[in-house]
Amino acid sequence: MAIVYSGLFLLLGHHWGGLILGTCGLTIAQVPWIVGKSGNLSLTGHLYGGVLMLGITSLCVIDGGRESIMFAWLAAVPVSVLLLMQLRDAIW
């Protein structure tokens, strides 16, 4: 979905947003391949969480900081990381 939204952002003239979404979408799309190749859920969970945090924070920065619509989505990052990792691994 991020790839579709990045195209929409580009069509609307929001070039930085489209670039951020496209890059994050392509990186997150590699997570299942990395899990299958390495079998390491801790590594892929940290990669997934890092990309989500970096992408959402970047969108917040370019769209108005704390006043951005994306700011509330930062709360969803730890919850989504827990889908791939156990609680102990997610804390460290």
C-alpha positions in Angstrom: 0.0 0.0 0.0 2.9 2.4 0.7 3.9 2.2 -2.9 0.4 3.2 -4.1 0.4 6.1 -1.6 3.8 7.2 -2.7 2.5 7.5 -6.2 -0.4 9.5 -5.0 1.9 11.8 -3.1 4.0 12.3 -6.2 0.9 13.0 -8.3 -0.2 15.6 -5.8 3.2 17.3 -5.9 4.4 16.2 -2.5 7.8 14.9 -3.8 9.5 14.4 -0.4 6.5 12.5 1.0 6.4 10.3 -2.0 10.1 9.5 -1.8 9.9 8.7 1.9 6.9 6.4 1.5 8.3 4.7 -1.5 11.6 4.0 0.2 10.1 2.8 3.4 7.5 0.7 1.5 10.2 -1.1 -0.6 12.3 -1.7 2.5 9.4 -3.1 4.5 8.5 -5.3 1.6 11.8 -7.0 2.1 11.1 -8.1 5.7 9.4 -11.4 4.8 12.3 -12.3 2.5 14.8 -11.5 5.3 12.8 -13.6 7.8 12.8 -16.5 5.4 16.5 -16.2 4.6 17.8 -15.6 8.2 15.1 -16.9 10.4 16.0 -14.2 12.9 12.8 -12.4 14.1 14.8 -10.1 16.3 16.8 -8.7 13.4 13.8 -8.2 11.2 11.7 -6.8 14.0 14.3 -4.1 14.7 14.6 -3.4 11.0 10.8 -3.1 10.6 10.5 -0.9 13.7 13.5 1.3 12.6 12.1 1.8 9.1 8.6 2.6 10.5 10.0 5.0 13.0 12.3 6.7 10.5 9.5 7.0 7.9 6.8 8.3 10.2 9.2 10.7 11.9 10.4 12.0 8.5 6.8 12.6 7.4 6.2 14.4 10.6 9.2 16.7 10.0 8.2 17.6 6.5 4.5 18.1 7.3 4.6 20.3 10.3 6.3 18.6 13.2 4.0 18.0 16.2 1.1 19.6 14.4 1.3 17.0 11.6 -1.4 14.5 10.9 1.3 11.7 11.0 2.3 12.5 14.6 -0.3 10.2 16.2 1.0 7.3 14.1 4.2 7.2 16.1 2.3 5.5 18.8 1.6 2.5 16.5 5.2 1.7 15.9 5.9 -0.3 19.1 2.6 -2.2 18.8 3.4 -3.2 15.2 6.9 -4.2 16.2 5.5 -6.6 18.8 3.7 -8.4 16.0 7.2 -9.7 14.9 9.0 -9.9 18.2 8.6 -11.1 21.8 8.3 -8.4 24.5 11.8 -9.0 25.8 13.4 -8.7 22.4 11.4 -5.6 21.6 12.6 -3.8 24.7 16.2 -4.4 23.9 
